[in-house]
């Protein structure tokens, strides 16, 4: 019977964690997953989620603002320190817009900061939607 020493177990654990991190999808590529997670976390009414999907920002309250902040963070568009992921936002917008248009999305949205972190998430979500997402939403939401 072969004995495992602590270094063998530690090495295998490190390798397993490293592989899990390397093969997981980019958080920015999994916006649908972020929607699923945040909808459950905030117990959101699907009518509100669908309204946001189609750019109806007329319903707005603290719960909806925090839901969109969750979407921005879980999808990778916003970091935990509430700064924005420029590379991901421009790359995302670049799937639907010419390079100049993708850069314009960044320029138009990068300064969206509200009075709270939830308001900030809502403002960024709305800005990205209004400047780049409409085509994407139809096929990916």
Secondary structure per residue as TSV (DSSP state, phi and psi in degrees):
chain	resnum	aa	ss	phi	psi
A	1	X	-	360.0	128.3
A	2	X	-	-84.3	136.5
A	3	X	-	-97.1	139.2
A	4	X	-	-99.2	132.4
A	5	X	-	-96.2	169.8
A	6	X	H	-58.9	-35.1
A	7	X	H	-67.6	-34.7
A	8	X	H	-63.5	-46.8
A	9	X	H	-64.7	-43.8
A	10	X	H	-62.3	-44.2
A	11	X	H	-61.1	-43.8
A	12	X	H	-65.0	-39.8
A	13	X	H	-63.8	-44.4
A	14	X	H	-62.1	-42.9
A	15	X	H	-63.8	-42.9
A	16	X	H	-63.2	-44.1
A	17	X	H	-65.3	-42.9
A	18	X	H	-60.7	-45.1
A	19	X	H	-63.5	-41.1
A	20	X	H	-60.9	-40.5
A	21	X	H	-69.6	-41.5
A	22	X	H	-70.9	-32.1
A	23	X	H	-96.4	-6.6
A	24	X	S	-71.3	149.2
A	25	X	-	-68.2	150.5
A	26	X	-	-59.6	136.4
A	27	X	G	-61.6	-29.9
A	28	X	G	-71.5	-21.5
A	29	X	G	-85.5	-9.2
A	30	X	-	-114.0	55.3
A	31	X	H	-65.7	-36.4
A	32	X	H	-63.2	-40.5
A	33	X	H	-63.3	-39.3
A	34	X	H	-63.0	-40.0
A	35	X	H	-62.1	-45.6
A	36	X	H	-60.6	-47.0
A	37	X	H	-63.9	-47.6
A	38	X	H	-69.5	-34.5
A	39	X	H	-61.9	-42.2
A	40	X	H	-69.5	-45.3
A	41	X	H	-60.3	-37.6
A	42	X	H	-103.0	3.5
A	43	X	T	48.4	51.4
A	44	X	-	-78.3	141.3
A	45	X	-	-68.2	128.6
A	46	X	H	-62.3	-26.3
A	47	X	H	-62.8	-38.5
A	48	X	H	-68.6	-43.1
A	49	X	H	-60.1	-44.6
A	50	X	H	-65.8	-39.8
A	51	X	H	-59.3	-45.1
A	52	X	H	-62.9	-38.2
A	53	X	H	-55.3	-42.0
A	54	X	T	-94.4	13.5
A	55	X	T	81.5	20.1
A	56	X	-	-90.9	103.2
A	57	X	-	-103.6	19.3
A	58	X	-	-71.5	-30.8
A	59	X	-	-89.4	120.5
A	60	X	-	-149.5	121.6
A	61	X	-	-147.5	175.0
A	62	X	H	-57.0	-37.1
A	63	X	H	-63.8	-45.8
A	64	X	H	-65.2	-40.6
A	65	X	H	-62.2	-43.4
A	66	X	H	-70.0	-32.0
A	67	X	H	-61.8	-46.3
A	68	X	H	-69.2	-32.0
A	69	X	H	-62.9	-41.5
A	70	X	H	-59.0	-45.3
A	71	X	H	-59.6	-44.0
A	72	X	H	-65.1	-39.4
A	73	X	H	-74.9	-46.9
A	74	X	H	-67.0	-27.0
A	75	X	T	-87.0	-8.6
A	76	X	T	93.7	-0.3
A	77	X	S	-72.6	-26.7
A	78	X	B	-125.6	135.1
A	79	X	-	-83.4	168.5
A	80	X	T	-60.9	-25.5
A	81	X	T	-87.4	8.6
A	82	X	S	68.9	17.7
A	83	X	-	-88.2	167.9
A	84	X	B	-105.1	151.4
A	85	X	-	-90.0	90.8
A	86	X	H	-56.8	-46.8
A	87	X	H	-59.8	-45.2
A	88	X	H	-68.2	-42.0
A	89	X	H	-64.4	-46.4
A	90	X	H	-65.6	-41.2
A	91	X	H	-62.8	-42.2
A	92	X	H	-62.3	-51.2
A	93	X	H	-63.0	-32.2
A	94	X	H	-67.3	-14.8
A	95	X	T	-70.5	-21.6
A	96	X	T	-122.1	-15.8
A	97	X	S	-125.0	158.4
A	98	X	-	-63.9	160.6
A	99	X	H	-52.6	-39.1
A	100	X	H	-64.4	-39.3
A	101	X	H	-66.0	-39.6
A	102	X	H	-64.0	-41.0
A	103	X	H	-64.1	-37.5
A	104	X	H	-64.0	-37.4
A	105	X	H	-57.6	-47.4
A	106	X	H	-60.3	-47.9
A	107	X	H	-62.2	-37.4
A	108	X	H	-74.8	-28.9
A	109	X	H	-107.2	-18.8
A	110	X	T	-62.2	-22.5
A	111	X	T	-99.7	18.5
A	112	X	-	-81.0	96.9
A	113	X	-	-131.5	126.0
A	114	X	-	-99.4	-172.0
A	115	X	S	-76.6	-18.1
A	116	X	S	-134.8	167.1
A	117	X	H	-64.9	-34.3
A	118	X	H	-68.3	-41.2
A	119	X	H	-62.6	-39.5
A	120	X	H	-60.2	-45.6
A	121	X	H	-61.0	-42.2
A	122	X	H	-64.0	-46.3
A	123	X	H	-60.6	-40.9
A	124	X	H	-69.4	-44.2
A	125	X	H	-57.9	-47.1
A	126	X	H	-62.2	-43.5
A	127	X	H	-63.3	-47.7
A	128	X	H	-62.1	-43.0
A	129	X	I	-60.0	-48.7
A	130	X	I	-70.5	-21.2
A	131	X	I	-107.4	-14.8
A	132	X	I	-147.7	-26.3
A	133	X	I	-82.3	-22.6
A	134	X	H	-48.9	-43.3
A	135	X	H	-69.1	-40.8
A	136	X	H	-64.2	-42.6
A	137	X	H	-58.0	-40.4
A	138	X	H	-56.8	-35.1
A	139	X	H	-105.7	-10.1
A	140	X	H	-125.7	-3.5
A	141	X	-	-91.8	360.0
